[in-house]
Amino acid sequence: MPVGPLVPKHHRCHPYVPYSKRRKTRKRGSIVSKLLASVMCRAGLIHLIAMDFHQKEIQGFFNIPVDNFRASPFLLQCIQDEIPDYRNAVIVAKSPASAKRAQSFAERLRLGIAVIHGEAQDAESDLVDGRHSPPMVRSVAAIHPSLEIPMLIPKEKPPITVVGDVGGRIAIIVDDIIDDVDSFLAAAETLKERGAYKIFVMATHGLLSSDAPRLIEESAIDEVVVTNTIPHEIQKLQCPKIKTVDISMILSEAIRRIHNGESMSYLFRNIGLDD
């Protein structure tokens, strides 16, 4: 690949940046998000427009200006417009890792929050990030009698619990990506058992791969709302529960401002560090 002045410089509007969950070292391999950022910059990228990185630190992988916009204003507006009795709702984080996002939604809507804890670990668990490679010996003292290093107690997930009251309420699960829907289906079943009478899922990026539409259609979830950062028209035909929120307005305005050399700060008004 040519480098230096031979590479055409360009801006890119890339609402969904792939491999955003691969932001940690695994089994001594590369950090995939960092590798992707390096390749994009090497190819002449000088400015990136994106929407809802999986984790905000991914922005630091790029050595160029990055505008990471939020879909939450559009999803919040959708909740207020499309759920008439949303005041009787509770915002749900399907895992403790999603609690900050749920808290941001709850505070803006003046609603309560619930957190589901105890679900099965996902692919980002400590078991696959290389910390146990090479395999640990049974006893360090057997090799170095004078060396007594305390061993960290292994993690063990407790039985699944819901922290917060969802009985007789509308449950709105919020997340940034919905792809493999198994964790969402398990969360919906748990919320139904705890008394929630309607269940909505709100997410920015609707990958909805494999047989996700069929599973959603057969599940306890009443509606899945995603933005159009990724085309999913086929999935919508397969499952009428899937709805789309259009976020093209903010992306087109960002492109216009960059073209005209205008400030981007207006588009980030009221965006906090935890959003």
Buried (B, 14 or more C-beta within 10 A) or exposed (E): EEEEEEBEEEBBBBBBBEBBBBBBBBEEEEBBBBBBBBEBBEBBBEBBBBBBBBEEEBBEBBEEEBBBBBBBBBBBEBBEEEBEEBEEBBBBBBBBEBBEBBBBBBEBBEBBBBBBBBBEEEEBEEEBBBEEEEEEEEEBEEEEEEEEEEEEEEEEEEEBEBEBEBEEBBBBBBBBBBBBBEBBBBBBBBBBEBEBBBBBBBBBBBBBEEEBBEBBBEBBBBBBBBBBBBEBEEBBEBBEBBBBBEBEEBBEBBEEBBEEEEEBEEBEEEBEEEB
